[in-house]
Amino acid sequence: MDVDFMERFNSKFKGVFRPENDYAEVYVLLLYWQDVSFSGFKEEADALQELFEADFNYPRDHITRFEIPLKQSQIALEATIYNFMLGKSQNSLLIIHYGGHGDADSDDGTNIKRPRLAVWGNSTADGPTVAWHKIQPRLLTEADANVLLIFDCCYAASAARERTKAKNRVELLAAAPMKCQTPPPGPYSFTSIMIRELKSLLSVRGAIVISELHCHLAKQQSGLFDTAVLFELQRGSGRNIRLERLGTRQPSPTPPASSLTFRVLTRKPLDEDVFRDIIDWMDKLCPRVISELAVENVYHTREKLREFVQEEPTENIPRPMFQQLPENARQEALDLCQELDVVLEGGAALSRLPSTFTPDTSRDYEDMVRKFFNELGSKVEALRKSLERNIVANCDERESLTHAMNDGKVQGLGIDDTLRMKDILLDPIVTGKTMKVESQELGFHDSSADKYPQFVQRDLDQLGRVFVEYKYYNPSENSDAARRMASDRVNKLAKVLGEPKSKDFQTLHCLQWFHEPEHCRFGLVFKTPAVSNSTQSTIITLQDVMDPKKTRTRFRPTLEQRFDIAWRIGQAVRKWHLAGWVHQGISSRNIFFFSDCESIDYARPYLCGFEYSRPSAEKSYARSEDMARDVCQHPDRQGAPNVQYQRVHDLYSFGVLLLEIGLWQPALKMFEDRIDITAEDMKKELIRHCDTRLAYWMGTNYQSAASICLRGLFGIDVDDSAHSRLSKAFDTSVLQKIECGKHLG
């Protein structure tokens, strides 16, 4: 199972099955008209208030009643709705019940056929009306809380036409379909029958899912004249809306009574669609007895790692892969195995603790269990990284790489993508179907106002919404030989970026590439990921996010998210370096996020702008553009460099990126008035900012990580040809320090 899937699944369900109620607070708004044509709606509001107070234990001051006035009805209702929703947190539930007339909305005086919208009236005659369809969109888009709408009126389902995107979960329980009427207040009204069903279900179940209530109302035995309709207007991030008596569920005084282990097999790979289906399945159907839900694929990983380390020679395999590693690499893995055993012994000791707990000791026990799983995951990941680093370093030729990729025990370690990336890079000829197309075949025409755009986003007939990255070259290098060499390199770059790989590489999936010699540029075409189920996601750079003129304050990342962005990009750099690939352009300009109109997906930063990335032994053809690029480059690589690009140059650029993220300021802003500054003085100034400012904003661990990268103090005097010692030092002295800040929230 993909590690990214495991992390996202566990993050989604963290705290969902807490022992207290689903909602921190529940607020009820009961709506009906003043002076209606016949009585009963006020009395049904009385019955609802008694139900919510007595049966559900909702505080009286959380229940609001509002009689819609006959004058300025629209303004009064709008003000009431907006005041009702303000200040309610995302952990709250808002219940809005309307009992009254529903207007057919059949005549607007234009004689034009159109969909009927949600309109409420004081009477069936020509009394005052309110256009609920004008109020609902703002309620849905601005309310942070979950929302349950219960409309007992004729044509109630018309409100479902307003499908404006909401922040949280929204459900509509309508008494009647769009063209149907409902009985007046009384024993056979929708509200009266709903109250009876709620009381009955509450006494039997203790908690009522609205979809379950709808099923009971739909049965013939309920006595409804017309079938009620339930609409899921917005799924949101939580489970189906559920009503229960507040204050009845207390934290459990004992640890979980038992646990079950399931194996879930899927007919398709774990892509985004499958991920959402599984989340939806668990989200809706988990029974109340569940106290915690987590994917713990870590056990599978641990066994695979141990099998690799402990593999014995056989007649068919006289020298297992682990035995082929250098002695220091084997000893490192064995030491980590011993540390893992110590953690497992601690877990076994936890299981032998007595089964009687007080509430306080129960919390201590839960903390110990949580700490055990965190340590277990940390040790397993450390062992996996160690084996990955040393196996890849030991495969310095294609023959040894092929042998490793075909080894059954290696295949279980989850490092096959790194081996495959290195294999592509070592292959002098890119094999397989060409990814090159003509730009005309794509139906692509660049209409950007920028003369030399670096990135553009387009909607293409064949591929849908795509992200295009341009690679420019000097017109003086437009000879046939130079173009062939550049084409080969871009083809290899497209190949490696188009290969399936883990999310740790933090790169977009390349679909195709094209060459436009008339513009002296190549174009790489990438698939645009969806954000929050939106098909219209747009790109934004980290540098743009830092600019207050381009990003609204509410879209800025939290402190934990900034740590997470830095850590994920650092992990990506580590993975690419393991495969022998250097980036050469790490900066906030080349870190991309995708956003919709409501949010920016900070959990998935993408490392883009690979400058003809290649195995680090090859000479670079990239040229310095301006100070905006130089400020993120090592002094040895600024201007017209003669020094071969090395991994430490990437790590220096990563240090500048850490400084940018930590101070929340593009590096170029630190030199606005110093255009003629030398490369060495620029480095000294960045280090000064790191030493004097960074700890205040991000802590000493983060400052130390940035300082090590900027100063190049990784403690490595002599490294091997695969730079595995540098990779280990980067992980332990930089990435692990950054990771500490991910859990501040």
Order of alpha helices (4+ residues) and beta strands (2+ residues): alpha-beta-alpha-beta-alpha-beta-beta-beta-beta-alpha-beta-beta-alpha-beta-alpha-beta-beta-alpha-alpha-alpha-alpha-alpha-alpha-alpha-beta-beta-alpha-beta-beta-beta-alpha-alpha-beta-beta-beta-beta-alpha-alpha-alpha-alpha-alpha-alpha-alpha
